[in-house]
Amino acid sequence: MSADAPGSVREVRAFVRSRRRTSARLSDRYTSGFMLALLVAVLGRPVGEAVEGLAGQADLARLGPGLALLALSLTVGLAAARALGPVTLPAADAAWLVLTPLDRRAVLSRSARALAMVALVAGGLLGLGLIAVLGAPDQLVWRLVGAMVLGLSASAGGMALAVLGQASQTWHAWLSVALAVLLVVAVVAAFGPVRAPLAAMAGAPVTAVAAAAAGAALFAALLVRRAWVMLGRMPAGPLLAASTRAGQVATAAVVLDPGALAWIAEDNHWRGRKLRSARWPSMPAPLAMAWPDWLRLVRRPGRLAVVAASAALPAVLAQAGGGGALVGVSVLAGGLAVAATGVSGARRDQDNPALARLLGVGTRQALLARALLPALLSGGWIAAALTAADPGGWITAALAATEPDSGWTAAALTATEPGGVGALWLFGPLVAPALAVAALRMARRAPVDHSMPVIDTPGGAIPTGPMLWAFTGVDLALLGCLPAFVALTAPPADLTALLAAQALTGAAVLIAYVLRARPPRAR
C-alpha cells in the first residue's frame, strides 16, 4: 500500500491533525526559522575561527589517543542506538498503527527522519574531531570536506547498521562485530606501535583523502539504502519493545526522575530471560543476602568486560593531553561509576523494605555485606587505571611530557622510589571503601523532591530538589577521596603521608555511614 492510497498513513495523520485543538501557525514556523538562523549566525564565526586554527601539522604524541577517543565515541553512540532501538514510535502510533495493514515504512518515516538528523549532527562532530586530530598541513578546505564526509559516512553507516540490527538477528550479529572492531581499533590506536602509520595517515595527500572519503560514502550509502528497504519489513516485536523503552525514558525525563532509568535498564535486561538455577552457597546471612549482586555480575560478562576495558580511558585521556586535574577527576569518577554497577540489591532493599525485614538481617550488617562488591570493583578498576603499562606508570610519564612545569615532572623522576608515584595504584584499594559507601548512598536515595524551593541566580533559576538528588552520594565520594584527589592532581615526591591519610579517611567514611544507617522506609 502506497503512502497516498486510500486509508494510507498520510490520511491517518491528516485525520489526527484535523482533530487537534491547535495547529502550527505561520508565526510559529517563522519563529522557529528565525531562531535557527540566529543560532547559525551566532555560532558561525566562532566555529569558522576554530576551523581556521586547525591548519598545520598534527601532534604525533596526541594522534593515537585522539583517534582512540573518536573510535570510542562512535562505539558508545552505536551501543546506545542498539540499546534504545534505534527505530521507535510514540505510544499512540505504536499502539494503533504498527499492527495495522498500513505501509510499515510510511509509519516509520518520522522516526527515520529523526535518526537522519541525529546521524547528521553526530557525523559533523566526528568530522570536526577527525580534522582536529589529523590536522591539515595543506589545502585546509578540501581536507575539511574529506573529514566531514568521513564523519558523516561513519555516523550514517553506523545508524543504518543499527536499524538493520533491530530488524534482523543476522545484522545484529554484524553490529556486534562492528562494535568489537571499533574497540580493537581504539585499543590499537591508543597503545599499539602504530605511530608511523598514523603519521602517514595525517600527512596523506588530498587525493588519498578524497579516495577514502568516496569509498566510505559509497559503503555508507549502500547500508542506508539497505536499511531504508528493511524499514518496510521491520518486525512488530522489536519495534514495540523499543517504543516501550523510549516511552519509559520519556516518562522518567518528564517527571524528572533520573533514578527510574536504572530500574528501566535493569528490568528490560532481565525481562524474558531464562536463568539457570544454582545451589545457594553456605555462608552467613548478611553475605547470603548480598549474594544475588555477585550472581548478577557473573551473569553479565559483557558488562564486566566493558568495565575492565574502560580502565584504559584515563591513560588515553592523559596521552591526549588531559591535565593532571582532569585525569584525577576521570579516575575517581570512573571508580564511582564502576562501584554503582554493583549496588542493585541495595536499590531493591530501599524500594521494598519488607523483603529485607523478612530476611532477619540488620541494616548495618546488610550494608557492610553489600559494600564488598562495589569496593572490589572500584578498587580494582582504579588500581588498573593507575598502574599503566610499565612499573613507573605511563600516565605519570604522559602528564610529565604534556605539563613540564607541573609537579608531575619531579614525581616522575622518583617513580621507582618507595612511596613515589609508582605507588599510585595503592590508592585503588584505599579509596574503595569511600566509593562503595558513595555508591550505596546513591542507590538508597529517595526520588527527587520537586516540592523544594527554587533558587533564583543571575544565571537562571536552580531547582534545589534535582540538585540535591544529584549531589547525594557524590558528597561522600568527594569527602572520602580527598587525599587521593590531591595525590592524583599534584602528586608530591613522597606519597606516604597521603596514602596514610586516604586509608584513614576511607575507613572513617565507611564506619560513619554504617553507624548512621537507618532501616529503609516503605514508599
N, C-alpha and C positions, 0 to 999 in steps of 0.2 A: 504494500500500500504506500503510495507516494504521500509526501507532506501536504499536497494540495487536493488530495482525493476527498470525497465526502466522508465526514467523520474522522478527518485527519487530525494530527496533533495541532496544526495551526488553527483549525476550527475550535478545538477544545480550549486552547489557550485564549482565543478571542472571546469565547463564551465566558471564561473566568474573568477576563479583564472587563467585560461589559457589566458584570455583577459587582464590581468593586465600587466602594463608596467614593473613592477619589482616584484620579489617574494623573499620570505625569503631564504637567502643562508645559507650554513653550518656555515660560520663565524658568521652570526647574531645569530644563535642558540647557538653557542659556547660562544659568548659574554654574552648572556642572562644567560646561565647556570653558567658561571664563576662569574658574578656579584651576582647571587643568592647564590652561595657557599661562596663568600666573605662576603656577608651580614650575613649569618648564622655563619661564623667564628668570625666575629666582635661582634655580639650580643650574641653569645653562652655563653661566660664566664660571662659577667655581669648578664645575666638572670639566669644562674646557681647559681651565688653567691647570687642573690636576693632570689631565691627559697630556698637555704640553710638557709638563715636568717629567713625564716618563721617558722622554727621549734620552738615549745614552746606553752604555753597555750595562749588562746585567751584573749584579753582585753574585759572583760564583759561590761565595760562602752561604748565601741565603737562597740560592736557586733550588737546591734539592728540598729543603724544608718548605719553601713556598709552594712548590708543585705538590708536595705531600699534603699540605693543608687544603689545596684546591681539590685534590682527589678525595680527601676525607669529607670535604663539604658536599661534593657530588654524591658520595656514598650515603651520607646522612640524609640528604634530600630524597634519594631513591628509596631508602629504607622507610622514611616517613610516608612517602607516597604508597608504598606497598602495604604499610600498616593501616593507613586510612582508607584505602580503596584501590586506586585513587578516584574512580568514577563514582560519584554519589549523587543523590537526588534529595530534594526537600521531602519532609514526611508526607505531605499531601500527594505529591507526584508518585512517591514510592508506594503509597497505599492504593492509589486509584488508577495509575497509568501503566505501571510496569507489567501487570498481569493481564492487560487488555490486548486485543489484537492490533493495536496501533503500531506503527513503524518504530522499532526499538531505537534506531539511530536518530530519528526525529525527536523522540522522547528525551534522549541523552544529549541533544545538541547544545543545550545551555551549559551543561557540565563540561562538555568538550571545549566550548569557548573559554570557560573559566580556566581549565587546565592549560589551554594555549597561552592565556595571559600570564599564568604563573610560570610556564616554561620560558616565555619571552623575558620576563623580569630576571629570572634566575640565570638565563643564558647571558643577558647583558652583564650581570655581576660577575659571572665566570669569565667572560671575555675581558673585562677590565682587570680582574685579578690576574689573568694569564699574561696580559701585556705588561702589568706591573712587575711580575716575576721575571719574565723573559727579557724585558727591556726592548728598546728599539734603536739599534746602532745606526740605522739609516731608514729613510722613507717611512716616517712615523705614521702617516695616514694609511698607507697600504698595509703596514704591519698591524695597525689597529683594526682595520677592516678584517684582516685574516683572523686575528684573535677573537673578534666578535662573532665571526662566522663559526669558528671552532666552538666557542662557548654556547652559542645558540644551537648548534648541531648536537652538542653533548646533552644539553637540557631537554631539547625536543625529542631526541632519540631515547633518552632515559625515561621521559614521561610516556612515550609511546610503548616502550618495553614494559613499564609498569601497568599500562592499560591492557596489554596483551597478557601479562601475567595474571591479571584479575580474571580474564576470560578463559584462560586455558592453563591446565596444570603443566603442560609441556613448556609453555612460555614462562610459567612461574619458575620452573627449574632453571631456564636460561637467565632469568632475572637474578636468581641466587648466584649463578656462576658469574654474572657481570659484577655483582657486589663483591664477591670474593676476589675477582681480578682487580677491581679498584683498590681493595685493601692491600693486595700484594704490591701494586704499583706505588701506593703511598709508602709502604714499608721500605721498598727498594729505593725509592727516591730520597727518603729521609736517612737511611742507614747504609744502603749498599754502595759499593765502589763504582758509582756511575757519574762522577763529576765530569769526566771527559765527554761522554755522550751528551750530558745536559748542556755543557758549554758549547758543543757543536750545534745543539738544538737552538740555543739562544742566538748563535751567530749565523743561523741558516739564511741563505739568500731568500729574497722575496718570492722568487719563482717556486722554491720548495714550500714556502708557507702557503702560497696560493694553491699548489697541488694538494697539500694536506687538507686545506680548508674545503676544496672542491670534493675530495674523496669523502670527508666527514659529512658534508652537506648531502651528498648523494646517498650515503648509507642511512643518514637520519631520515631523509625523505622516503626511502623505502619502508623504514619502520613506521613512520607516521601514516603512510598510505595503508599499510597492513593493519594498523590499529584502527583507522577510520572504517575499514571494511569489517573489522571484528566488532565494532560498536553495534552493528545491525544484528549480530548473533550473540550479544552479551547475555550470559545465563542470568536468570532472575535471582537465584540463590545468593551468589556473591554480591550482586548489586543491592539486594535488600539488606544483607548483613552490613555492607559498607555504609548504606544510608542510615541504618540504625546507629552505627558507631558515630557517624557525623552528627546525627541528632543529639546523641548523648553529650558529645563535646560541645555542641552549640548551647545546649541547656546549661552545662556547667559554666560556660562563658557568660551567658545572660544573667544567671543568678550569682555570678562572681564567687564561685565555689571551686577553686583550683584543686582542693583535696579530692573532689569527686573524680578527677581524671585518673588518679591512682586506682580507684575502685573499678573504673571502666576498663582500664588496661588489664588489670588482674582478672576480672570476671570474663572479659572477652577471650583471654588466652585459655582459660581452663574450661570454658563452656563447651560441652560436647566432646571432651576428650576422655578416652578410656584409660584409666590408670591401673597399673598392676599393683595388687595389694602386696604388702611386705610385712613380715613379722615385726611386731613392736619390740624394740630393744629393751633390755632390762637396765633401768637407770633410775636415779632419784626423780621424785615427782616434778620438781621445777625444770630439770633438764628434759624430762619426757614432754612437758608442756611446750618447750621450745623446739622439740624435735621436728615438727612439721615445717619450720622455717628451713632447716637443713635439707629436708626432702624436696621442698620447692626449688632450692638451689641446684640440687643434683639432677632434678627432672627438667631443668632448663639449661643444658650445656651450652647452647648458643649464647645465652646472656652471659654466662661465666666466661666464655671465650672472648666476647666483646669487652668485658670488664678487664680481663687480663691484657688484651691488646691495647686498650686505652691508656695503660700505664706509660706508654711511649709518648703520649701527647705533650707533657711538659717539656720533655727533651727536644721534641720537634719545635715547640714554641721558642725554646731557648736558642736553638740553631737559627731560627728565622729572625732573630734579632730582638726577642722579647726581653725587657729589663728584669732585674732581679725581683722587684716587687710584683711584676706581672706573673713571673714564673712561680713565686711563692704562693700567690693567691690561687693560681691554677692548680697547684699541688694540693693545697688544703681544701679547695672547693671540690676537686675531683675525689678526694678521700671522703668528704661528707656525702657526695652523691653516691659513691660506691657503698658506704655504710647504709644509706637509705634503702638500698635494694634488699636488705636482709631483715627488715622490720615489719613484714606483712602481718605476722602474728600479733605484734603489739597493736597494730592498727585495728585488727579484728577484736582484740580484747577490749579496746576502748569503745568500739561500736556495739559490742554485745557483752556487757559486763556479767550477765547472768551465767554464761558459759564458764568464765574464769572463776566465779564463785563455786560452781558445781565441782570443779576440779580440786578444790580444797587446798590451793596453793596461795600463799600470801603475796601481796602486791610486790613487796621488796624482793622476795626470792624469785618471783617470776621475772622481774625486770633484770636482775643480775643474770639469770639464765638466758634471757633474750638478748642481753648485751654481748654475749660471747661471739655470735656470728657476725654482727656488724663490726665489732672490734677486730676480729680476724681479717675480715675483708678489707677494711680501711687501712689497718696496719700493714698488711701485706702489699696492698696497692701502692701506698706511699713509699714503702721501702723499695719496691721495684722501680718506682718512678725516679727515686733519688739515687739509686745505685748506678744506673747507666752501664755503658758497655765496658769500661775499664775500671780498675780499682780506684782511681782518683776521681771518677765521676765526670763524664764529659759534659754534663750540664754546667758544672763549675768551669770547665775549660772554655765552653762556648760563651758563657757570660763574661769570663775574663777577656775573651777576644773581642766581644762586642762592646764592652764597657771597660776600657783600660784604666779609667780613672776611678773605678768603684772599688769597694772593699773586696770584691771577688778576686782581684789580681793577687793581692797579698795572701789571701786564703788559699788560692790555687797552689802557691809555692809550698804550702805546708800541708798539702792534701794527704800525704803519706805519714804525717806525724801523728802520734796518739792524740786523740781529741781534735784533730784537724778536720778539714772539710770532707775528707774521706769517710768520716763517721756520720755524715749527714743522714745516711739511711737509718741510723738508730732512732731518728725522730719518728719513723713509721710506727713501731710498736709503742712508743711513748705517747703519741697523740691519739692512739687508738681508743683508750677509754673515753676521752673527751668527745671524740667524733661519734662513738657509739651512743653516748648519752644524748648528744645533739640529735642524732637520727631518731632515737626513741622519743624524744620530746616533740620532734616534728610529726611522728606517727600518732602520738596521743593528743595532739592539739585539737581543740574544738573547731567546728566550722566558723567561717568568717562572720563576725558580729557586725552587721550593717547598721545597727542602731547607735553605734558610737559616733561622736561628733566629727565634723569635717573641719579641718584647719585651713583657713584662708592665708595664703602666702603670696608674695609678689609674682611667683611663677605659676600660680593657679591653686585651685583647691586640692587638698590632700585628704582622702578618706583614711581615718586612723584605723578603722576595722581591718581592711585588707593589708595595711602596712604592718600592723602588729601581728597579724596572722603570718605574713611572710617572714617576719623577724623572729618568730618563735622557733627555737632550735638553733638558729644561726647565732643568737646571742651566746648560748653556751659554747658553741664552736669557737667563737672569737675569744671568749674568756679563757677557755681551756687550752687553746693552741697559741696563745700569745708568745711564749718563749720560742716556739718553733717558727712562728711567723717572723720574729726578729732574726732568727738564725738563717732563714731562707732568703730574706730580703737583703740583709747586710751582714754576712757571717764574719765573725772575728777569726783570728788565727787559732784560738783555742775554744772549742765548743763545750768544754767540760761543765762550766757553770750553767750554760743554757740547757744542756741535757739534763742536769740535775733539777733545774727549775721546771722543765717540762714534765719530768716524772712526777714531781710533787703536785704540779697544777692539774695534770690529768687525773691523778688519783683523787685529789680533793674534789674536783668537779663530779666525778663518779659517785663518791661517797655522799656528798651533799645532796645530789639529785635523788639517790636511792632512799636516803633517810627522810627526805621531804615528800616522797611519793605518797599519793593517796589513791585509794581504790577508784576505778572509773565509775562514773555516774551514768545511769540509763538516759538515753537521749530521746 
